[in-house]
Amino acid sequence: MTVSDPIADLLTRIRNANTVRHSNVEIPASKLKVEMVKLLKEEGYIGGYEVKEKDGFKVIDVELKYNGTKPVITNLKRVSTPGLRTYSKAKNLPKVFDGLGIAIVSTSKGLLTDKAAKKENVGGEVLCYVW
């Protein structure tokens, strides 16, 4: 099955697995998805991840993180879609959940969080919000 928006698919799989309290979720791998999951790991939203091969295809096995029974990721929101791209300059990058969440931004220096993009003084396409 072809997925028209792979980033939205990644976010939905994580959101659904969190809702039913799964410990892990498998996501079809791509370079962009691996970088997004890497950022989520660095920011402490997931426990870990591993890229492995399953039935001839690469998948990302994401270990979800919980505080007791509550998931660490409260919500994931897709911002820029294939039909409506959303770009932002460095000084206009959004503050997610009053600074408690992150925005993942695709910049000329790779995928960065909103805080890192402001520090590097680069703007780009705002892919999603995580809080």
Secondary structure, DSSP 8 states (H G I E B T S, - for coil): ---S-HHHHHHHHHHHHHHTT-SEEEEE--HHHHHHHHHHHHTTSEEEEEEEEETTEEEEEEEE-EETTEES---EEE-S-SSS--EE-GGG---GGGGTSEEEEEETTEEEEHHHHHHHT--EEEEEEE-
